[in-house]
Amino acid sequence: METHPLDGRTGRFPWQVVVICIAAAAISRAPALIVLAFGSLITWIVVEITGRLALAAVDARVTLLPDRIVAGELPVATVEVTNRKPLPLPWLDARLFLVEGVEPPNPAPGSPRGWIDFGFPMRGRERVLVRLPVRVPARGAYAIGPLRLRAGDWLGFTQTERTVSLAPEIIAYPTPLSARDRALASLRPLAETATRRGLVPDPLRFRGVRPHRRGDARKEIHWKASARLGDLQTKLYEPATSLDSIYLVNVASYEQYWIQADPEAAELVVSAAAELIRLAAAAGRQVGLVTNGLDNLTHERPRSALGRGPRSQTRSLEILARLGPYAVGAPETVFLRERGRLPWGATLIIVTPRLGQGLANAAVALRRAHHRVLIVSVAEIPAALGAHLYAQGVSCDVLTQRERSAAV
């Protein structure tokens, strides 16, 4: 049984004492010295064997469950340590290192927040599970680890230490706000939801009949009703439209995007966008996401294509969770570049810390490109700018103070 190549050993047994005892016993041949020499030799052998094999055949792994949470929740880090050899371990100490943004749930005053210590003895061929709750107070993507193991010989003369490279990941979604759902009927000719006025009649939503008029399609004649009433009757349907929404998230706190970011405003925008996406997905609508922010891990500008279902919602929420407070470019530049990749007629919901002239001009350009546009701003919208947008067919809204508070 070989030791691990990364094991570091500290401490030493005073073997010189063993040599002196053996030499004294050999010279004097006194029974007491012979027993002492024999005992010291056995002690040395035990220390050497158990010390060198302390962490041999010891495996460890760490899992985080759940690995998708909302910021502020308490996931559990499960540490699994397995001793595959028949030799027991009188003691084993472990230290799980945490990254910035992950901390113990209730740290005592003065206690370290960068790691969690624990320990236990182990029998031969035993597996031990230790569950450690951790706290993730802010959104983001985190990878905890490594795990440091420390054990020693049976008599405590030496210690062996090993660092296990582990990086279990966890993603914390933004904290939900009390924002209300916001939706505009899109200009796409896909009948999904009944409305008072729609682009197309939905043949699956039969409403009734009316007298036949010149120009009505023959296939729309309701023959049974016509036979019963003695006059041609034409079918009526409920108008329908699509409520697909693509969220354009602006993290730039100022019109000059390179100016130092406002973390509080950026967090409000990200949390508001996440809540709007949750509400839209819960209503069965297709959602997509475009942003001018950077991914904290890949340092690239992410996007999520329009889609329906849990996968599309999860993709959008993960993008928002990993989004940093710094912008890769001005929102109007980024959003207009995406114009060719946006589905024709889809509703665009722009979520921004504040509304400037450049972003307002981009919203008007997107409206002229056959999109319905809704701007949701954290800060108040200037009256003149709001009136101009209203005249151009762009809707505007502001997050109220109540909506900015966290949902209970």
matplotlib code that plots the C-alpha trace (Angstrom):
import matplotlib.pyplot as plt

x = [0.0, 1.7, 1.3, -0.1, 2.5, 1.0, 1.1, 3.2, 4.6, 5.6, 7.0, 9.4, 10.0, 13.1, 14.8, 18.1, 16.5, 15.7, 19.3, 20.6, 18.2, 19.3, 22.9, 22.5, 20.6, 23.2, 26.1, 24.5, 22.1, 19.9, 16.3, 14.8, 16.9, 16.1, 12.4, 12.8, 14.7, 12.2, 9.3, 11.0, 11.7, 8.1, 6.9, 9.2, 7.8, 4.2, 4.8, 6.6, 3.9, 0.8, 2.3, 3.2, -0.1, -2.2, -3.8, -3.0, -6.2, -8.2, -10.5, -12.6, -15.1, -17.5, -20.9, -23.2, -26.9, -28.9, -26.5, -29.1, -30.5, -31.8, -29.4, -29.7, -30.7, -28.6, -27.2, -25.5, -22.0, -21.7, -18.1, -17.7, -14.4, -13.7, -11.0, -10.4, -7.6, -8.1, -6.1, -8.2, -7.5, -7.6, -8.2, -8.7, -9.0, -10.5, -10.7, -13.1, -12.0, -14.7, -14.5, -15.5, -19.3, -19.8, -19.6, -20.6, -24.3, -23.9, -20.2, -19.3, -17.7, -14.0, -14.2, -12.8, -15.2, -12.9, -13.1, -15.0, -13.1, -14.3, -12.9, -13.7, -12.0, -12.4, -12.5, -11.0, -12.9, -15.4, -17.2, -18.2, -20.5, -20.4, -23.1, -22.1, -24.7, -23.2, -24.7, -24.6, -25.8, -25.4, -26.1, -23.3, -21.5, -19.1, -16.8, -15.8, -12.7, -10.1, -10.4, -7.4, -7.1, -4.7, -4.1, -1.2, 0.3, -1.4, 0.8, 0.8, 4.4, 4.0, 1.3, 0.5, -1.4, -3.0, -4.8, -7.6, -8.4, -12.1, -14.3, -18.0, -20.0, -23.1, -25.2, -27.2, -30.0, -30.9, -33.2, -36.9, -38.5, -42.1, -42.3, -45.5, -45.7, -45.3, -46.3, -47.1, -48.7, -46.1, -46.5, -45.7, -48.5, -48.6, -51.9, -51.3, -53.4, -56.9, -57.1, -59.7, -57.8, -55.3, -53.4, -55.1, -58.2, -57.5, -59.5, -59.2, -61.1, -64.6, -66.8, -70.1, -71.6, -72.9, -74.8, -72.8, -71.4, -70.0, -66.3, -66.4, -64.4, -66.5, -64.6, -65.7, -69.4, -71.0, -73.2, -75.1, -76.0, -77.0, -79.3, -80.9, -81.4, -82.3, -79.6, -75.9, -73.9, -70.2, -68.0, -66.5, -63.3, -61.6, -58.7, -55.3, -51.8, -48.4, -46.9, -43.2, -40.8, -37.1, -35.5, -32.8, -30.9, -28.7, -26.2, -24.5, -25.4, -24.6, -24.8, -21.0, -20.8, -17.1, -17.7, -17.5, -20.5, -23.2, -23.5, -26.8, -28.5, -27.1, -28.3, -31.8, -31.9, -30.7, -33.2, -36.0, -35.2, -35.0, -38.4, -40.0, -38.6, -39.9, -43.4, -43.3, -42.2, -44.8, -47.4, -46.3, -44.7, -41.5, -38.6, -35.1, -32.3, -29.8, -27.5, -24.5, -23.0, -20.1, -20.1, -18.0, -16.6, -16.1, -15.7, -17.9, -21.2, -23.9, -27.3, -30.3, -32.3, -36.1, -37.6, -40.3, -40.0, -37.7, -34.5, -35.0, -35.9, -32.9, -30.5, -31.7, -31.6, -28.0, -26.9, -28.3, -26.8, -23.3, -23.6, -21.1, -21.8, -19.6, -20.8, -19.1, -20.6, -23.3, -26.7, -28.0, -25.0, -25.3, -29.1, -29.1, -26.4, -28.7, -31.5, -30.9, -30.9, -34.2, -37.3, -39.5, -42.3, -41.2, -41.9, -38.7, -38.6, -35.7, -34.7, -32.3, -31.1, -32.0, -33.1, -30.9, -31.3, -29.1, -31.1, -34.4, -33.3, -32.4, -35.9, -37.5, -35.4, -36.4, -40.0, -39.7, -38.1, -41.5, -41.1, -43.3, -41.0, -41.5, -38.9, -38.8, -36.5, -35.4, -34.9, -37.6, -38.0, -37.8, -41.2, -40.1, -38.4, -41.4, -43.7, -41.5, -41.4, -45.1, -45.6, -43.3, -45.3, -42.8, -44.3, -42.5, -42.8, -40.9, -40.3, -42.2, -40.6, -42.8, -41.6, -38.0, -38.4, -37.6, -40.5, -41.5]
y = [0.0, 3.2, 6.7, 9.5, 11.5, 14.8, 13.9, 16.2, 14.7, 16.7, 15.7, 12.9, 10.0, 10.3, 7.2, 8.1, 7.1, 3.6, 3.2, 4.2, 1.8, -1.1, -0.3, -0.1, -3.4, -5.1, -3.9, -4.5, -7.3, -6.2, -7.5, -4.1, -2.5, -5.3, -4.8, -1.1, -1.5, -4.0, -1.6, 1.4, -0.6, -1.8, 1.8, 3.1, 0.4, 1.3, 5.0, 4.5, 2.2, 4.0, 7.4, 6.6, 4.9, 7.5, 9.0, 6.0, 4.7, 7.6, 9.2, 12.4, 14.2, 17.1, 17.7, 20.8, 20.3, 21.9, 23.4, 26.0, 28.2, 31.7, 34.1, 33.9, 30.2, 27.6, 24.8, 21.8, 20.8, 17.0, 15.8, 12.1, 10.6, 6.9, 4.9, 1.9, 0.3, -2.1, 0.2, 2.5, 6.2, 7.5, 11.0, 12.8, 16.6, 18.2, 21.8, 22.8, 26.1, 28.5, 31.2, 34.9, 35.0, 31.7, 31.6, 29.5, 30.0, 31.4, 32.3, 33.2, 36.6, 36.5, 33.1, 32.7, 32.9, 31.5, 27.8, 25.2, 22.8, 19.4, 16.1, 12.5, 9.1, 6.4, 2.6, 0.4, 0.3, 2.9, 5.7, 8.9, 11.6, 15.1, 17.6, 21.3, 24.0, 27.1, 30.5, 32.3, 35.8, 37.2, 36.0, 34.6, 31.4, 30.0, 26.9, 26.0, 24.0, 22.6, 20.2, 19.7, 16.4, 15.8, 12.6, 11.0, 7.9, 6.1, 7.6, 11.2, 11.7, 12.5, 14.2, 13.7, 16.4, 16.3, 18.9, 17.4, 19.6, 19.9, 22.6, 21.8, 24.6, 26.4, 29.1, 31.6, 33.2, 36.8, 37.5, 37.8, 41.2, 42.1, 43.2, 42.7, 41.0, 43.2, 41.9, 43.4, 41.5, 40.9, 41.6, 37.9, 36.2, 33.2, 32.8, 31.8, 33.9, 35.3, 39.1, 41.7, 42.8, 40.5, 40.0, 36.8, 34.8, 31.6, 28.7, 26.8, 29.5, 29.3, 32.2, 32.0, 32.8, 35.8, 36.3, 35.5, 38.5, 38.9, 38.1, 35.6, 32.5, 29.5, 27.3, 29.5, 28.8, 27.0, 24.6, 23.1, 26.6, 27.7, 24.7, 25.3, 29.0, 28.8, 31.3, 31.2, 31.7, 32.5, 31.3, 33.8, 33.2, 35.0, 37.1, 35.9, 37.0, 36.0, 37.2, 36.2, 38.5, 39.1, 41.0, 43.5, 44.0, 47.0, 46.9, 50.3, 52.7, 55.8, 56.8, 56.7, 52.9, 53.0, 55.1, 53.2, 51.0, 51.5, 48.1, 48.8, 49.9, 47.0, 44.5, 46.1, 45.7, 42.1, 41.1, 42.9, 41.2, 37.8, 38.2, 39.4, 36.3, 34.0, 35.5, 35.3, 31.6, 30.8, 32.2, 29.8, 32.5, 32.2, 34.2, 35.2, 37.4, 39.8, 41.9, 44.3, 42.8, 40.4, 36.9, 36.9, 33.5, 33.4, 37.2, 37.0, 38.7, 35.9, 35.7, 33.3, 32.5, 32.8, 29.6, 28.1, 25.8, 25.2, 25.0, 28.5, 29.9, 28.2, 29.5, 33.1, 32.9, 31.5, 34.3, 36.9, 35.1, 35.2, 38.7, 41.3, 45.0, 46.2, 46.7, 45.6, 48.5, 51.1, 49.5, 51.2, 49.9, 46.3, 46.1, 47.5, 45.1, 42.3, 43.6, 41.1, 38.2, 39.1, 37.2, 39.3, 41.0, 39.8, 42.0, 43.6, 44.6, 46.8, 46.7, 49.6, 51.5, 54.8, 56.0, 58.2, 59.8, 57.1, 54.2, 56.0, 56.5, 52.8, 51.9, 54.0, 52.3, 48.9, 49.9, 50.9, 47.5, 45.9, 45.2, 46.2, 47.8, 48.3, 50.2, 49.3, 51.8, 51.8, 55.6, 58.1, 58.8, 62.5, 63.7, 65.1, 61.8, 59.8, 61.9, 61.5, 57.7, 57.5, 59.4, 56.9, 53.9, 52.9, 52.1, 53.1, 52.0, 52.6, 50.2, 51.4, 51.5, 48.6, 46.6, 47.2, 45.4, 41.7, 39.3, 37.6]
z = [0.0, -1.2, 0.2, -1.9, -3.8, -2.5, 1.1, 3.3, 6.5, 9.6, 13.0, 13.7, 16.1, 18.3, 16.8, 18.6, 21.8, 20.4, 19.3, 22.7, 24.4, 22.1, 22.6, 26.4, 26.5, 24.4, 26.6, 30.0, 29.2, 32.0, 31.7, 32.3, 29.6, 27.2, 27.8, 27.3, 24.1, 22.7, 23.6, 22.0, 18.9, 18.6, 19.2, 16.4, 14.0, 14.9, 14.5, 11.1, 9.7, 10.9, 10.1, 6.5, 5.9, 7.7, 4.5, 2.2, 0.5, 1.9, -0.7, -0.3, -2.4, -1.9, -3.4, -3.1, -3.1, -4.4, -6.9, -8.1, -5.4, -4.8, -3.1, 0.7, 0.8, 2.6, 0.4, 2.0, 1.3, 1.8, 2.4, 1.9, 3.3, 2.7, 4.4, 2.1, 4.1, 7.1, 9.4, 11.5, 12.0, 15.6, 14.4, 11.1, 10.8, 7.7, 6.5, 3.7, 2.1, 1.0, -1.7, -1.3, -1.4, 0.4, 4.2, 7.2, 8.1, 11.7, 12.3, 15.8, 16.4, 15.6, 13.9, 10.4, 7.5, 4.8, 5.8, 7.9, 10.2, 11.3, 12.4, 13.5, 14.0, 11.3, 11.5, 8.8, 5.6, 6.8, 4.9, 6.7, 5.5, 7.0, 6.0, 6.3, 5.6, 3.9, 3.2, -0.2, 0.5, -3.0, -6.6, -8.6, -9.6, -7.0, -6.7, -3.2, -2.3, -1.9, 1.0, 3.3, 5.2, 8.1, 10.1, 12.0, 13.5, 16.3, 19.0, 17.8, 16.9, 13.2, 11.0, 7.4, 5.3, 1.9, -0.1, -2.3, -5.4, -5.5, -7.1, -6.8, -8.3, -7.2, -8.9, -6.8, -8.8, -8.1, -5.1, -6.2, -6.1, -5.7, -9.3, -11.2, -14.6, -17.6, -21.1, -24.5, -27.3, -29.9, -33.7, -34.5, -36.4, -34.0, -32.2, -28.6, -26.3, -26.8, -26.8, -27.7, -30.8, -32.4, -35.5, -36.6, -35.7, -33.9, -35.5, -32.2, -30.3, -31.8, -30.5, -32.5, -35.9, -37.8, -41.1, -44.2, -46.1, -49.6, -49.5, -46.6, -47.3, -48.2, -45.8, -42.9, -43.5, -40.5, -42.5, -39.5, -38.2, -41.7, -42.1, -38.7, -39.2, -42.9, -43.9, -44.5, -41.3, -41.0, -38.1, -35.7, -33.8, -30.9, -32.0, -30.7, -30.5, -29.2, -25.9, -26.6, -24.8, -25.2, -22.3, -23.1, -19.8, -19.5, -16.6, -17.5, -14.7, -16.8, -20.4, -20.5, -19.9, -19.1, -15.9, -12.6, -12.2, -9.6, -8.0, -6.2, -9.5, -11.4, -8.7, -8.9, -12.7, -12.6, -9.9, -11.7, -14.9, -13.2, -11.6, -14.9, -16.6, -13.8, -14.2, -18.0, -17.9, -15.3, -17.6, -20.4, -22.6, -24.5, -23.1, -24.3, -23.0, -24.4, -22.3, -22.6, -19.4, -19.0, -17.5, -14.4, -15.2, -19.0, -19.4, -22.5, -23.3, -23.0, -24.6, -24.5, -27.6, -27.5, -26.1, -23.9, -20.9, -17.9, -20.0, -21.5, -18.1, -16.4, -19.1, -18.7, -14.9, -14.9, -17.2, -14.8, -11.8, -13.4, -14.7, -13.5, -12.9, -15.9, -19.4, -22.6, -24.5, -24.7, -24.5, -27.7, -29.6, -28.3, -28.7, -32.2, -33.3, -32.1, -34.3, -37.1, -34.7, -33.0, -34.1, -36.3, -34.3, -30.9, -27.9, -26.5, -22.8, -22.0, -18.3, -17.4, -14.4, -16.1, -19.5, -21.5, -25.0, -26.7, -25.3, -26.1, -29.7, -29.9, -28.6, -31.3, -33.9, -32.6, -32.7, -36.3, -37.0, -36.3, -32.6, -29.7, -27.1, -23.4, -21.3, -17.5, -15.7, -12.1, -12.0, -13.0, -16.8, -17.8, -18.8, -22.1, -23.0, -21.9, -24.1, -27.1, -26.7, -26.2, -29.5, -31.2, -29.9, -27.2, -23.8, -20.6, -17.0, -13.8, -10.9, -7.9, -4.4, -3.4, -6.4, -5.4, -2.1, -1.9, -2.1, 1.1]

ax = plt.figure().add_subplot(projection="3d")
ax.plot(x, y, z, "-o")
ax.set_aspect("equal")
plt.show()
